[in-house]
Amino acid sequence: MVLTLTELLHHFQGKLYSCYDVERPKPFPDLYLYAAQQMNTNPENCLVIEDSATGVQAACAAGMTVFGYAQYSDGAAMAVRAPIFKPADSTSSPSYSENIASAVGLRNLF
């Protein structure tokens, strides 16, 4: 799971949602809207880092800020709607999550 690789899983315990939680999957915005509702926040206050074109489409449709994450592709399909983050070395240490946060202009992510 990507959250384990990125050392972010512990931040999301009890806050993981999937297509099984909603009626319509991506590219519909339902999953992202459901997640925002469950976390009692407005979609416009959410940041999504998405690794698929349909996910970028869904998050944009939900009214969220979106960054495409292109570890294994060139990101061209995602770039139509979102800035792309493509790490030079996606397994670099010390903190992969810090590298992502820095790339999207965030400090003190959690």
N, C-alpha and C positions, 0 to 999 in steps of 0.2 A: 504494500500500500504506500502511496506517495507520501502521505502524512508521516509515516514512520521514517522513510528515507530523508525527508526534510526536517526531521526532528520537531515536528509540530503537533503530533498526535495528542500529546498530553493537554494541549490547549483546547482540544475539541471533544473531550470525553463528554458523552451525553448530548452532543450537538452535531451528530452525524446524520444526514438525511440522504435518502436515495429515491430513485424513480418509483419505488414500491410505496412511498409515502403519499404520492399524488396520483391523480387520474391520468394526466398527460405528461409524458416524458419530454426531455429536451428534444427539439429546439423551443418548445413552449416554455414560458417563464414560470410555470407552476411550482417547480421544485425550489427555485430561488425565493419566490414570494412566500412559500410555506416556511422555509428556513428563517427568513426575516421575521415572520409572524411568530414562530416558535421562540425566537430569541428576543421578542418584544422590541423590535427596532424597525425603523422605516427603511425601505429598499434604497432610497437615495443616500443613506448613511452606510451602506455596505460596500465593501471592496471584494471583488471576485478575482481570483487567479485561476484561470481555466486553461485546460490543455487540449480542448477540442473546438472545432469551428461551431458545432451545434451548441456547445456550452457557452461560448462567447455570444452567440445569437440569443440564447435564452436569458443570460444575465443582462444583456443590453435591453432586451424586451421588458425585463423586470425593473428597469430604471436604475440599475446599479453601475458603479464604476467597475470597469473590467480591464484586466491585463491578460493577454494571451501568454501562456507558458509553452514554449516550443523546444522541449528537450530532444525529441526524436524526429522532428520535422523542421522544415524551413519556416513554418508559421504563415505561409502566404494566405491560406484560407482564413485564418484568424485576423490577419492584418487589415482586412477590409473594414473591421469594426473596432479593433482594439490595438493599443500599443503592444508590441511583442517583447517578451523577456526570454532571451536564449542564452543560457549560461555557457561559458567556454568549457568549464569542467563541472558538471552537475553533481559530482560526488565530493567536491572539495571540502575540506574542513577549515577552520574549526566549527563554524556554524552555518550550515546551508540556509537555514531560515533567515539568518542575518543578511546573507547575500541577496536573497529574494527581496527582503524588506528594503534594503539599500537600493536595489535596482528599480523599485517602484516608488522610491522617494519617501519611505516611511522610516520613522525612528520610534523606538519603544513600541514595537508592534503589539506586544502583549503586556 
